[in-house]
Amino acid sequence: MPQNPTFYEFFAGGGMARLGLGDEWACLFANDMDADKAAAYRANWGGAEFLEGDLGAICARKIPGKADLAWASFPCQDLSLAGGGKGMGAADDAVKTRSGAFWLFHDKMRALAAEGRAPRAIVLENVVGVLSSHGKRDFAALVAALDGLGYRVGALTLDARWFIPQSRPRVFFVAVLKSLFAALAREKSGLIAARPVPIWTAASLRAAHAALPHPLAESWVWWRLPEPARRNADLADLLEDAPAQAPWRAPAATERLLALMAPVHRQKIEAMQASGARAVGAVFRRTRTDESGAKRQRAEVRFDGLAGCLRTPRGGSSRQTILEVQRESIRARLLSPREAARLMGLPDSYVLPQNPGAAYELCGDGLCVPVVRHLGEHLLQPLLRPDAAGLRGARGKPFAAAEKLIALRSDRL
């Protein structure tokens, strides 16, 4: 039996939770139904424990062993603003919405519990929309579902911007079996806060908690995490010099992009030109309502050193555009697949799908690797390993590569 803590990775994508958890963990089972993501998982991890296919068609006996942790980043499209806010649906409605796939995961956890194989802990990751979806009813349903499985539940809001140059807030539910929680609370009370810690608990999370029914609110856990080290890289540091899959556009195409900008965004560019310094910004195309009430496409740029949240075409968004400004020179191009991967904390050794669209989909749907690492190292390992204090100092090899990437400084600025 493995000495390392063990885990299942549901809705695994390319295995970013596995990369973030690192070599200190052993994966017993992983699953995804997307063929491109399954291929990426196998290309990077071998895939002996990977089962491709619809989770609804996978019975519990195909999930081996008894894992310490079940990780599930269930689809977020119906919880995000871009996805239209359809919500999670009810437990018997899993096939009608993509985010209803949570109930498929719930069924597997219930089946494992019936066999005496309930994971000691569960982590669910999703967009912050889960906190307010359907008047906070989706949030309450999720907490009640985990509570009904026998878990004490808490959540944190972690933004990737603390770790990498991408604005990407996400909610992480962390649940521990009630049968273990009392002992954990006594022995590892440093992991539990008496009240929400502001940096990890957005106002929307506190509001969702306040709306919970009394029994669920009383059972809630406020988890504690240390603050991360200060991020030491900006968007410009992670860009490729001349990516073949994202060449610089012709001047006419850049002019068309600039023409979509409202005055406030054109003023940002003019201010950068006046400074004389090279500036790199990220551009999104969005549909906005103008002064007359008509909807029109707008381009919006940011020069704060961050990329906007990576998304997917299925989420109703387009690839981000990189805008480089230096005095009179303005040029634009799409974000390359490798740059998207770097913005998720993936090392350059990570094998991406050859198709740019599939690579961007993989990243847009994925997990920020350093965020997973911070959560795993400072909460999950101490919760689940009795010898956590004796963990070796070295990080897992894949993550060490990611850390080296994020630590890069650019001599082009």
C-alpha positions in Angstrom: 0.0 0.0 0.0 1.4 3.4 -0.9 3.1 5.3 1.9 2.1 8.6 0.4 -1.5 10.0 0.8 -3.7 8.8 -2.1 -6.3 10.6 -4.2 -8.9 10.3 -6.9 -9.1 13.0 -9.6 -12.5 13.3 -11.1 -13.1 15.6 -14.1 -9.3 15.4 -14.3 -8.6 17.3 -17.6 -4.9 17.2 -18.2 -4.1 16.2 -14.5 -3.4 19.7 -13.1 -4.6 18.7 -9.6 -2.1 15.8 -9.8 0.6 18.2 -10.9 -0.2 20.6 -8.0 -0.4 18.0 -5.4 3.0 16.7 -6.5 5.1 13.6 -5.8 4.0 13.5 -2.2 0.7 12.1 -3.4 -0.3 8.8 -5.2 -3.1 8.9 -7.8 -5.3 5.8 -7.6 -7.9 6.8 -10.2 -8.5 9.6 -12.7 -11.4 10.3 -15.1 -12.5 12.6 -17.8 -14.8 12.2 -20.8 -13.2 14.7 -23.2 -11.0 13.0 -25.7 -8.4 15.8 -26.1 -8.0 16.2 -22.4 -7.7 12.4 -21.9 -4.9 12.3 -24.5 -3.1 15.2 -22.7 -3.4 13.3 -19.4 -1.9 10.1 -20.9 0.8 12.1 -22.6 1.9 13.6 -19.3 1.1 10.9 -16.8 1.0 7.6 -18.7 -2.6 7.0 -17.7 -2.5 3.5 -16.1 -5.0 4.8 -13.6 -6.9 6.9 -16.0 -10.4 5.9 -17.2 -11.8 7.8 -20.1 -15.6 8.1 -20.3 -18.8 9.6 -18.9 -18.7 9.4 -15.1 -22.4 8.5 -15.1 -21.5 5.2 -16.8 -18.7 4.3 -14.4 -19.7 2.1 -11.5 -18.0 2.3 -8.1 -16.2 -1.1 -8.6 -14.1 0.5 -11.4 -12.8 3.0 -8.8 -10.0 1.1 -7.0 -8.9 1.1 -3.4 -9.8 3.6 -0.7 -8.3 7.0 -1.3 -7.5 9.7 1.3 -8.8 12.4 -0.9 -11.3 12.8 -3.8 -10.7 15.9 -5.9 -13.4 17.0 -8.3 -13.3 20.2 -10.5 -16.8 19.7 -11.9 -17.8 21.6 -15.0 -18.5 25.3 -14.4 -20.2 26.4 -17.5 -23.7 26.6 -16.0 -22.4 28.5 -12.9 -20.4 31.1 -14.7 -21.7 34.4 -16.1 -20.4 33.4 -19.5 -22.4 30.2 -19.4 -25.7 31.8 -18.8 -26.2 30.8 -15.2 -28.4 27.7 -15.6 -27.2 26.4 -12.3 -26.4 22.9 -11.0 -29.9 21.5 -11.3 -31.3 18.9 -8.9 -29.9 15.6 -8.0 -32.1 13.8 -10.6 -31.3 16.4 -13.2 -27.6 15.7 -13.7 -27.8 15.1 -17.5 -29.6 18.4 -18.2 -26.8 20.8 -17.2 -23.0 20.4 -17.4 -22.5 21.7 -13.8 -25.1 19.1 -12.7 -22.3 16.7 -13.2 -21.6 17.4 -9.5 -24.5 15.0 -8.8 -22.8 12.2 -10.7 -19.7 12.7 -8.5 -22.0 12.7 -5.5 -23.5 9.4 -6.6 -20.0 7.9 -6.7 -19.1 9.1 -3.3 -22.3 7.7 -1.9 -21.6 4.3 -3.5 -18.0 4.3 -2.1 -19.4 5.1 1.3 -21.8 2.2 1.1 -18.8 -0.1 0.5 -16.8 1.4 3.4 -14.5 3.2 1.0 -15.5 6.8 1.6 -12.5 9.2 1.1 -11.4 10.9 4.2 -11.6 14.3 2.5 -13.2 15.8 -0.5 -12.1 18.9 -2.5 -14.5 20.5 -4.9 -13.3 23.4 -7.1 -15.4 25.7 -9.2 -16.1 29.3 -10.3 -17.2 31.9 -7.7 -20.6 31.8 -9.4 -21.5 28.8 -7.4 -21.8 31.1 -4.4 -24.7 33.1 -5.8 -26.2 30.8 -8.4 -30.0 30.5 -8.1 -30.2 32.8 -5.2 -27.5 30.9 -3.3 -29.6 27.7 -3.5 -27.0 25.8 -5.5 -24.4 26.6 -2.8 -26.7 25.4 0.0 -27.6 22.2 -2.0 -23.9 21.4 -2.5 -23.1 21.9 1.2 -26.2 19.9 2.2 -25.1 17.1 -0.2 -21.7 16.8 1.4 -23.1 17.1 4.9 -25.5 14.2 4.0 -22.6 12.1 3.0 -21.1 12.5 6.5 -18.6 15.4 6.0 -17.9 18.7 7.8 -17.6 21.3 5.1 -15.9 24.6 4.6 -14.7 26.6 1.7 -12.1 29.2 0.6 -11.9 31.6 -2.3 -8.4 31.5 -3.8 -7.4 33.8 -6.6 -4.5 32.7 -8.9 -3.2 36.3 -9.0 -1.5 35.7 -5.6 0.7 33.1 -7.3 0.8 33.7 -11.1 0.0 36.7 -13.3 -3.6 35.8 -14.0 -6.8 37.0 -12.4 -8.6 33.8 -11.7 -10.8 33.6 -8.5 -12.1 30.2 -7.7 -13.9 28.5 -4.8 -12.4 25.4 -3.1 -14.7 23.4 -0.9 -12.8 21.3 1.6 -14.8 18.6 3.4 -13.6 16.1 6.0 -15.4 13.0 7.4 -17.3 13.9 10.5 -16.0 10.7 12.1 -12.5 12.2 11.8 -13.2 15.9 12.3 -13.4 15.9 16.1 -9.9 14.5 16.5 -8.6 16.8 13.7 -10.0 19.8 15.5 -8.3 18.8 18.7 -4.9 17.8 17.3 -4.6 20.3 14.4 -6.6 23.3 15.5 -4.1 25.6 13.7 -5.9 24.5 10.5 -9.2 25.8 11.7 -10.1 29.5 12.2 -12.7 30.8 14.6 -13.9 33.2 11.9 -13.4 33.8 8.2 -9.8 34.8 7.2 -10.4 37.8 4.9 -7.7 37.0 2.3 -9.3 33.6 1.6 -13.0 34.4 2.2 -14.5 36.8 -0.3 -17.6 38.8 0.7 -19.7 36.5 -1.6 -18.6 33.4 0.3 -19.4 35.1 3.7 -22.8 36.0 2.3 -23.5 32.5 1.0 -22.6 31.1 4.4 -24.8 33.6 6.1 -27.8 32.3 4.0 -27.3 28.6 4.9 -29.9 26.9 7.0 -29.0 27.0 10.7 -27.8 23.3 11.0 -25.5 23.6 8.0 -24.2 27.0 9.2 -23.4 25.6 12.6 -21.5 22.6 11.1 -19.5 24.9 8.7 -15.7 25.0 9.0 -13.6 28.1 8.4 -10.3 26.7 7.2 -7.0 28.6 7.8 -4.2 29.0 5.2 -1.0 31.0 5.5 -0.6 33.9 3.1 1.6 33.0 0.0 4.9 34.6 -0.8 4.6 37.7 -3.0 4.2 36.9 -6.7 7.4 37.7 -8.5 6.3 37.6 -12.2 4.1 39.7 -14.4 2.3 38.8 -17.7 5.3 40.1 -19.7 7.6 37.7 -18.0 5.8 34.7 -19.3 5.4 35.6 -22.9 7.2 33.9 -25.8 9.4 36.0 -28.1 7.8 34.9 -31.4 5.3 32.1 -30.9 4.6 30.3 -34.2 1.0 29.5 -33.1 0.2 33.2 -32.3 2.0 35.5 -34.8 1.8 39.3 -34.5 -1.2 40.6 -36.5 -1.0 42.9 -39.5 -1.3 46.7 -38.6 -4.8 46.9 -40.1 -6.0 44.1 -37.8 -4.5 45.9 -34.8 -6.3 49.1 -35.9 -9.6 47.3 -36.1 -9.0 46.1 -32.5 -8.3 49.6 -31.3 -11.4 50.9 -33.0 -13.5 48.6 -30.7 -12.1 50.3 -27.6 -14.1 52.9 -25.6 -12.4 56.2 -24.8 -11.3 55.1 -21.3 -9.3 52.2 -22.8 -7.8 54.3 -25.6 -6.6 56.7 -22.9 -4.9 53.8 -21.1 -2.9 53.1 -24.3 -2.1 56.8 -24.8 -0.8 57.0 -21.2 1.5 54.1 -21.8 2.8 55.7 -25.1 3.5 58.9 -23.2 5.6 57.0 -20.6 8.0 55.8 -23.3 8.4 52.4 -21.6 7.4 49.1 -23.2 4.1 48.0 -21.8 2.3 44.7 -22.3 -1.4 44.4 -21.7 -4.2 41.8 -22.1 -7.2 42.5 -24.2 -10.7 40.8 -24.0 -13.5 41.3 -26.4 -16.8 41.7 -24.7 -20.4 42.6 -25.5 -21.3 45.9 -23.8 -24.4 48.1 -23.8 -23.7 51.5 -25.1 -25.2 54.9 -24.2 -28.2 54.3 -26.5 -28.9 50.9 -24.9 -27.7 48.9 -27.9 -25.4 46.0 -27.5 -22.0 46.2 -29.3 -18.7 44.5 -29.2 -16.0 46.2 -27.2 -12.3 45.5 -26.7 -11.0 46.2 -23.1 -7.3 46.3 -22.1 -5.6 46.0 -18.8 -2.0 47.0 -18.0 -1.8 45.8 -14.4 0.7 43.0 -15.1 -2.1 40.4 -15.1 -3.9 38.4 -17.7 -7.7 38.2 -17.5 -9.1 34.9 -16.5 -8.5 32.2 -19.1 -11.7 30.9 -20.5 -12.9 28.5 -23.2 -14.9 29.0 -26.3 -17.6 26.8 -24.7 -17.8 29.3 -21.9 -18.8 32.0 -24.4 -15.5 33.8 -24.6 -12.6 34.2 -27.0 -8.9 33.9 -26.7 -7.2 36.8 -25.0 -5.2 39.2 -27.1 -1.7 40.5 -26.2 -1.2 44.2 -26.8 2.4 45.6 -26.9 2.8 49.3 -26.7 6.1 51.2 -26.9 5.9 54.9 -28.0 4.3 55.0 -31.4 4.5 51.2 -31.9 1.4 49.2 -31.1 1.0 45.6 -32.1 -1.3 42.8 -31.2 -1.5 39.0 -31.3 -3.4 36.2 -29.7 -2.2 34.6 -26.5 -0.3 31.4 -27.5 -1.1 28.0 -26.1 2.2 27.8 -24.3 1.7 31.2 -22.8 -1.8 30.0 -21.6 -0.1 27.0 -20.0 2.4 29.2 -18.2 -0.4 31.3 -16.9 -1.8 28.1 -15.3 1.6 27.3 -13.7 2.3 24.5 -16.1 6.0 23.9 -16.8 7.3 24.1 -20.4 7.9 20.3 -20.2 4.1 19.8 -20.0 2.9 18.2 -23.2 0.0 20.3 -24.7 -2.4 19.2 -27.4 -1.1 20.0 -30.8 -4.3 21.7 -31.8 -4.2 25.3 -30.4 -8.0 25.3 -29.7 -7.7 22.1 -27.7 -4.7 23.4 -25.8 -6.5 26.6 -24.9 -9.6 24.6 -23.9 -7.4 22.5 -21.6 -5.9 25.5 -19.9 -9.2 27.5 -19.7 -10.9 24.6 -18.0 -8.0 23.7 -15.8 -6.6 24.4 -12.3 -3.9 26.9 -11.4 -1.1 24.5 -10.3 0.5 26.7 -7.7 -2.9 27.3 -6.0 -3.4 23.5 -5.7 0.1 23.2 -4.3 -0.5 25.9 -1.7 -3.8 24.2 -0.6 -2.3 20.8 -0.6 0.9 21.7 1.2 -0.7 23.9 3.9 -4.1 22.2 4.5 -4.6 18.9 2.9 -1.3 17.2 3.8 -1.5 18.4 7.5 -5.1 17.2 7.6 -4.5 13.7 6.2 -1.0 12.8 7.1 -0.2 12.1 10.7 3.5 12.6 10.0 3.0 15.8 8.1 5.6 17.6 10.2 8.2 15.1 8.8 7.5 15.7 5.2 10.6 16.1 3.1 11.5 19.6 2.2 11.8 19.1 -1.5 8.8 19.7 -3.6 7.5 17.3 -6.2 9.5 17.4 -9.4 6.8 18.6 -11.7 5.9 21.5 -9.4 9.5 22.4 -8.9 9.6 23.0 -12.7 6.5 25.1 -12.5 8.0 27.2 -9.6 11.1 27.7 -11.7 9.0 29.0 -14.5 7.1 31.4 -12.3 10.3 32.7 -10.8 11.6 33.8 -14.2 12.4 37.4 -14.7 12.4 39.0 -18.1 15.4 41.0 -19.3 13.2 42.4 -22.0 11.4 44.9 -19.8 
